[in-house]
Amino acid sequence: MNPKLWNKTAPLGRIEDYNKVLPVLEVYRCIQSEGSRFGRPTIAVRTTGCTHRCFFGEGGWCDSWYTSIHPEKGGFTFNDIVKIYDENPHVKEMMLTGGSPTMHPALVNELTHFANERDILITIETEGSHYLETDYPIGLISLSPKFSNSVPVVGAMTPNGSITDEKMVQTHNRLRLNTEAILATMAYHTDYHYKPVWDGTDEGLAEIEDYRQKLNIPKDKTFVMPAGDTRETLIEMYPLVFEMCAEHGYNMTGRDHIIAYDTKRQV
């Protein structure tokens, strides 16, 4: 076991300077459009930097590629996060997403203190690459392990026109399916759901189900999400996921922010 990935005693630290620019790329009010908290008003806090480089073939690249494959620099402070909640006191949820938020443990830990003070439920969207034992457990782990259908293909063109090489594939696979960290995350934090991406193939479905059984995740905590980074692709995928979930007993989760706004950011 790699101690860098598994250290339950190491302190996560705190954010001391609330005016310091953080690796936070977006802070905005929206509606949660994926998983078990679907339809609820929330504040999205999007970090930049990612352990993965997801590519789903015809399903496209990661829809937040500007935080992962070609990560942009953050531009927000912790005070910016405080300010948006001050301006929206009716919103009692946070969608902490990325990129990979768990790459920034002090920020995640500080957000749990803020959420505890304000009675805010945090949903953290994570691929499960790192386990963080935050001072206050996170309200909901939205767990999206990445299976073989996410591995970038050498020679494919990335969103900014670069060409995928073997180094990108190795980066993607380095922390993919870190099962020990995932199990610890599920055990420590308050609640979780399993939100795998399905590409419409039998092979992809078999991986989703095998991993669900391996981790002993109930079907009622399983929300299968269609692959797709554009409205057009998702409209094609939705009927397939509807029918598959009805047949196999999973929950279906759409990606309705993309249906509503297509490729627009901060929605």
C-alpha positions in Angstrom: 0.0 0.0 0.0 1.3 3.4 -0.9 1.5 5.6 2.3 1.1 8.7 0.2 -2.4 7.6 -0.7 -3.2 6.1 2.7 -2.3 8.1 5.7 -5.1 8.4 8.3 -3.1 10.3 10.8 -1.6 13.1 8.7 -3.3 16.4 9.4 -4.9 18.0 6.4 -4.3 21.6 7.4 -6.5 24.6 7.1 -6.7 27.7 4.9 -5.3 30.6 7.0 -5.5 33.4 4.4 -9.0 33.8 3.1 -7.7 36.4 0.6 -5.2 34.1 -1.1 -6.0 32.9 -4.6 -6.8 29.2 -4.5 -6.9 26.4 -7.2 -10.6 27.2 -7.6 -11.6 27.9 -11.1 -15.4 28.5 -10.8 -17.8 29.5 -8.0 -21.4 29.9 -9.1 -25.1 29.2 -8.1 -26.8 26.4 -10.0 -29.0 23.4 -9.7 -27.6 20.0 -9.0 -28.2 17.9 -12.1 -26.6 14.6 -11.3 -27.1 11.8 -8.7 -29.2 11.5 -5.6 -29.4 15.3 -4.9 -30.8 16.0 -8.3 -32.9 19.2 -8.7 -31.7 21.0 -5.5 -30.2 24.6 -5.6 -26.5 24.5 -4.8 -23.3 26.5 -5.1 -20.7 24.9 -7.3 -17.1 25.2 -6.2 -14.9 23.8 -9.0 -11.3 23.1 -8.4 -8.7 22.8 -11.1 -6.1 20.0 -11.5 -7.0 16.3 -11.9 -5.5 12.9 -11.5 -7.3 11.6 -14.6 -7.6 12.4 -18.3 -10.9 10.8 -19.2 -11.8 10.1 -22.8 -15.0 8.1 -23.7 -14.5 7.8 -27.4 -17.7 8.8 -29.1 -18.9 10.0 -25.7 -16.2 12.7 -25.8 -13.6 14.0 -23.4 -14.3 15.0 -19.8 -16.8 17.8 -20.0 -14.6 19.9 -17.6 -11.4 19.3 -19.6 -10.3 22.8 -18.7 -9.7 21.5 -15.2 -8.1 18.2 -16.1 -6.6 17.6 -19.5 -5.7 21.3 -20.0 -6.1 22.7 -16.5 -6.5 26.5 -16.2 -5.3 28.5 -13.2 -7.6 29.2 -10.3 -8.8 32.7 -9.7 -11.0 32.6 -6.5 -10.3 33.1 -2.8 -12.0 31.5 0.1 -13.7 34.9 0.8 -15.3 34.6 -2.7 -16.9 31.3 -1.5 -18.1 33.0 1.7 -19.5 35.9 -0.3 -21.7 33.9 -2.6 -23.3 32.1 0.3 -23.8 35.5 2.0 -25.6 36.6 -1.2 -27.7 33.4 -1.4 -28.6 32.5 2.2 -31.4 30.2 1.0 -28.9 27.8 -0.6 -27.8 25.1 1.9 -25.8 22.8 -0.4 -22.4 22.8 -2.0 -21.2 20.9 -5.1 -17.5 20.5 -4.7 -16.3 19.4 -8.0 -13.4 19.6 -10.4 -11.0 18.3 -11.7 -10.1 16.3 -8.6 -11.0 18.2 -5.4 -9.2 15.7 -3.2 -5.9 17.0 -4.7 -6.4 20.0 -2.5 -6.8 18.6 1.0 -6.5 21.8 3.0 -9.2 23.5 0.9 -11.5 20.5 1.3 -10.9 20.5 5.0 -11.6 24.2 5.4 -14.8 23.8 3.4 -16.0 21.2 5.9 -15.5 23.8 8.7 -17.4 26.4 6.8 -20.2 23.9 6.0 -20.5 22.9 9.6 -20.8 26.5 10.7 -23.4 27.3 8.0 -25.4 24.0 8.1 -24.5 23.3 4.5 -24.4 19.9 3.0 -21.4 19.3 0.8 -21.5 16.9 -2.1 -17.9 16.1 -3.3 -17.6 14.7 -6.8 -14.6 12.4 -6.8 -13.1 9.5 -8.8 -11.8 8.1 -5.5 -8.1 8.6 -6.1 -7.4 9.9 -2.6 -8.9 9.3 0.9 -9.2 12.5 3.0 -10.2 12.2 6.7 -11.5 15.7 7.0 -12.2 17.3 10.4 -15.9 17.1 9.7 -17.2 14.2 7.6 -18.5 15.3 4.1 -22.2 15.0 3.7 -22.2 13.1 0.4 -19.5 11.3 -1.6 -20.5 11.3 -5.2 -18.3 8.4 -6.3 -17.4 8.0 -10.0 -14.7 5.4 -10.4 -13.2 5.4 -13.8 -13.3 2.2 -15.8 -11.5 1.0 -18.9 -13.9 3.0 -21.1 -12.4 6.2 -19.8 -8.8 5.5 -20.8 -7.6 8.0 -23.5 -6.6 6.5 -26.8 -3.1 7.3 -28.2 -3.4 9.5 -31.2 -6.7 11.0 -30.3 -7.0 14.8 -30.5 -7.6 16.6 -27.2 -9.9 19.6 -26.7 -7.1 22.1 -27.4 -5.8 20.2 -30.4 -3.0 18.3 -28.8 -2.4 14.7 -29.6 -2.8 12.0 -26.9 0.4 10.2 -26.1 1.4 7.3 -23.9 2.4 9.6 -21.1 -1.2 10.8 -20.8 -2.5 7.3 -20.7 -0.1 6.5 -17.9 -1.2 9.6 -16.0 -4.8 8.6 -16.3 -4.2 5.0 -15.1 -1.8 5.8 -12.2 -4.6 6.3 -9.6 -7.5 4.8 -11.5 -9.6 2.4 -9.3 -7.7 3.1 -6.0 -10.1 0.6 -4.2 -8.5 0.9 -0.8 -8.9 4.7 -0.8 -12.5 4.4 -2.1 -13.5 1.9 0.6 -12.0 4.2 3.3 -13.8 7.2 1.9 -17.2 5.4 1.8 -16.7 4.2 5.4 -15.6 7.5 7.0 -17.9 10.1 5.4 -21.6 10.5 6.1 -23.1 9.1 2.9 -22.3 8.2 -0.6 -23.7 7.2 -3.9 -22.0 5.3 -6.8 -22.2 7.2 -10.1 -20.4 5.3 -12.8 -20.4 6.5 -16.5 -21.8 4.0 -19.0 -20.8 4.1 -22.7 -23.6 1.9 -23.9 -21.5 -1.3 -24.2 -21.9 -4.7 -22.6 -18.2 -4.6 -21.5 -18.8 -1.2 -19.8 -21.9 -2.5 -18.0 -20.0 -5.6 -16.8 -17.3 -3.5 -15.3 -19.9 -1.3 -13.5 -21.6 -4.3 -12.1 -18.5 -6.2 -11.1 -17.2 -3.2 -9.2 -20.5 -2.6 -7.5 -20.5 -6.2 -6.2 -16.8 -6.0 -5.2 -17.5 -2.9 -3.0 -20.9 -4.3 -1.9 -22.8 -1.2 -3.0 -26.6 -1.5 -3.0 -28.4 -1.0 -6.3 -30.4 1.8 -4.7 -27.2 3.7 -4.2 -26.2 3.2 -7.8 -26.9 6.0 -10.3 -25.7 5.2 -13.8 -24.8 8.2 -15.9 -24.6 8.3 -19.7 -21.3 9.2 -21.4 -21.5 12.4 -23.3 -20.1 15.9 -23.3 -22.6 17.5 -25.6 -26.4 17.8 -25.8 -26.5 15.9 -29.0 -24.5 12.9 -27.7 -26.5 12.7 -24.5 -29.9 12.8 -26.3 -28.7 9.7 -28.2 -27.6 8.0 -25.0 -30.5 8.7 -22.7 -32.9 6.1 -24.2 -30.2 3.4 -23.9 -29.6 4.2 -20.2 -33.3 4.4 -19.4 -33.9 1.0 -20.8 -30.8 -0.6 -19.3 -31.5 0.8 -15.8 -35.1 -0.4 -16.0 -33.9 -3.9 -16.9 -31.1 -4.2 -14.3 -32.6 -2.2 -11.4 -30.2 0.7 -11.2 -31.1 4.3 -10.7 -30.5 6.5 -13.8 -29.0 9.9 -13.5 -28.9 12.3 -16.5 -26.6 15.2 -17.0 -29.3 17.8 -17.4 -27.1 20.8 -17.2 -25.6 19.7 -20.5 -29.1 19.0 -21.9 -30.2 22.5 -20.8 -27.0 24.5 -21.7 -25.0 22.2 -24.0 -21.3 23.1 -23.7 -21.8 26.4 -21.8 -19.6 26.7 -18.7 -20.7 27.7 -15.1 -24.2 26.2 -15.3 
